Amino acid sequence: MALPTPTGAASPTQEAGADGPTGTDTRAWDDIDACRDDVLPPELEEVADDVASGGPFDYPDKDGSTFGNYEGYLPDESRGYYREYTVETPGLDHRGARRIVTGGGGGSPEVWYYTQDHYESFCEFAP
């Protein structure tokens, strides 16, 4: 069964901006497509920078917490491999549905995923 993504198939070379995050499929085997450039919001870049530098985060009690992958849309990994971070949605007074989910080592993740619909679908990007 193919896993849903918010964007459908996308070319790994599509870019969100000259210096911004780029939709990149670094793990072709995981059935998660690269993010289309029109899916990655501008707010994502600041959060990705914060992840890479270890913070600070807008939601320190939530950002950086373990993402359980209970939905099973991401590749099966050991508990603690995935971490989640809030991507602000302008106009909302709560966390909203947009998240970055990273896999692997803390400030130097092996893989970066984006979900715009609170874990219903994912696409892959490189900051």
Buried (B, 14 or more C-beta within 10 A) or exposed (E): EEBBBBBEEBEBEBBBEEEBBBBBBBBEEBBBBBBBBEBBBEBBBEBBEBBBEEEEBBBEEEBBEEBEBEBEBBBEEEEEBBBBBBBBBEEEEEBBBBBBBBBEEEEEBEBBBBBBEEBEBBBBBBB
